[in-house]
Amino acid sequence: MKKLWTDGSASPNPGPGGFAVICDGKPVRLGREDNSTNIRMEGAAMRAGLLFLNGEEGEIHSDSEFWINVLTKWAPTWEKNGWKKKTGPIKNLNLVKELFELYSKSQVELIWVKGHAGIEMNELTDFWANKARENEGAPGVDVELVSTE
């Protein structure tokens, strides 16, 4: 079973964004968006991780409690309600729908980890997300220009 780590970054927020997916201590997916937010890049990282697993059983470790809650708690209700919530429109709805569809078809366990807490793999993933934001790839892994809108 593959264990992935995902992270996203934007600096300033909003501003240029980057994300990384790490497997076995190495970047396997890196991406960037010219004008993004931390939330969108965290979601883009989750999407890239789900696509990388391609239906295989796996774990995705993320410091984005928001996206884990979206996929495991909130999206099922939003879908039943016609992709609406009581408090107003759902932000980043296209990304939410795409991620929820990918997650629903997956065999993935989402695991929340505290960010910037000295967890080695989370720190490594954060490092590569920042490198991707700056359009710096890793050996054998180019930075993909993405759109989360």
Secondary structure, 3 states (H helix, E strand, C coil): CEEEEEEEEECCCCEEEEEEEEECCEEEEEEEEEEECHHHHHHHHHHHHHHHHCCCEEEEEECCHHHHHHHHHHHHHHHHCCCCECCECCCCHHHHHHHHHHHHCCEEEEEECCCCCCCHHHHHHHHHHHHHHCCCCECCECEEECCCC
